[in-house]
Amino acid sequence: MPSTEYSLVVAIVNQGVSEHVVDIAEELGASGGTVFFGRGSSTRTKISILGVPVEPLKELIYIVAKRNLAPKIIKKINQDCRLDEPSGGLAFSMPLDEVAGLGDFS
């Protein structure tokens, strides 16, 4: 199905925040998201405990949403999850050319 009407919203947040991000997306009309786990490598905030470097754990959330919802989802994630703070996270969207498997979502 041609999907010029869909976007992929990607949020990269600190560990423990992904459930709230998915809740925000669902509240605004998306049907949920997929969560991946990773580790951050930002050069802005190097953390160490007793001289041992600690790599911050991150959660990546992929949300397929109607294109008109993507800016609203990102704005709400930014406000609620404080992405503007140092090491707060990142959210962006990109258009999807083709999508399969949405079922009744469309």
C-alpha positions in Angstrom: 0.0 0.0 0.0 1.4 3.5 -0.8 2.1 5.2 2.5 2.7 8.8 1.8 0.3 9.3 4.7 2.5 7.6 7.3 5.6 8.6 9.2 8.0 6.7 11.5 8.5 8.5 14.8 11.7 7.6 16.5 12.4 8.5 20.1 15.6 7.8 21.9 15.2 8.3 25.7 16.8 7.3 28.9 16.1 3.9 30.4 12.6 3.6 32.0 10.9 6.3 29.9 9.7 4.2 26.9 6.4 3.1 28.4 5.5 6.8 28.9 6.5 7.5 25.3 4.3 4.7 24.0 1.4 5.9 26.2 1.8 9.4 24.7 1.7 8.0 21.1 -1.4 5.9 21.9 -3.1 8.9 23.6 -2.6 11.0 20.4 -3.9 8.3 18.1 -1.0 6.0 17.2 -1.5 2.3 17.8 1.7 1.7 20.0 5.4 1.3 19.3 8.3 -1.1 19.3 11.0 -0.7 21.9 14.7 -1.5 21.5 17.4 -1.2 24.1 20.8 0.3 23.6 23.6 2.3 25.2 24.4 6.0 24.7 27.7 7.3 23.5 27.3 11.0 23.8 30.5 12.9 24.3 28.7 15.7 26.1 28.0 13.7 29.3 30.6 11.2 30.4 29.6 9.6 33.7 31.8 7.7 36.0 31.4 6.1 39.4 34.6 5.8 41.4 36.5 6.3 38.2 34.7 3.5 36.3 33.0 4.8 33.2 29.2 4.2 33.0 27.5 4.0 29.7 24.0 5.4 29.9 21.3 2.9 28.9 18.8 4.1 26.3 15.5 3.0 24.9 14.6 3.5 21.3 11.0 3.6 20.4 9.7 3.2 16.8 6.1 4.4 16.2 4.3 4.2 12.9 1.7 6.9 12.8 -0.4 8.9 10.4 1.8 11.7 9.1 -0.4 14.5 10.6 0.1 12.9 14.1 3.9 12.8 14.0 4.5 16.5 14.9 2.0 16.3 17.8 3.6 13.1 19.1 7.1 14.6 19.0 6.0 17.8 20.7 4.3 16.0 23.5 7.3 13.6 24.0 9.6 16.6 24.1 7.5 18.4 26.7 6.8 15.4 28.9 10.2 13.6 28.7 12.3 16.8 28.8 14.3 16.1 25.7 15.7 19.6 25.7 17.7 18.9 28.9 21.3 17.7 28.5 21.2 13.9 27.7 17.4 14.1 27.8 17.0 12.3 24.5 16.1 12.8 20.9 12.9 12.4 18.8 12.4 12.8 15.1 10.2 11.5 12.3 10.7 10.5 8.7 8.2 9.8 5.9 7.5 6.1 5.0 7.3 5.2 1.3 5.8 1.8 1.8 4.2 0.0 4.8 2.9 -3.6 5.1 1.2 -5.3 8.0 -0.8 -2.4 9.4 -4.1 -4.4 9.1 -7.0 -2.3 10.5 -4.6 0.5 11.5 -5.0 2.3 8.2 
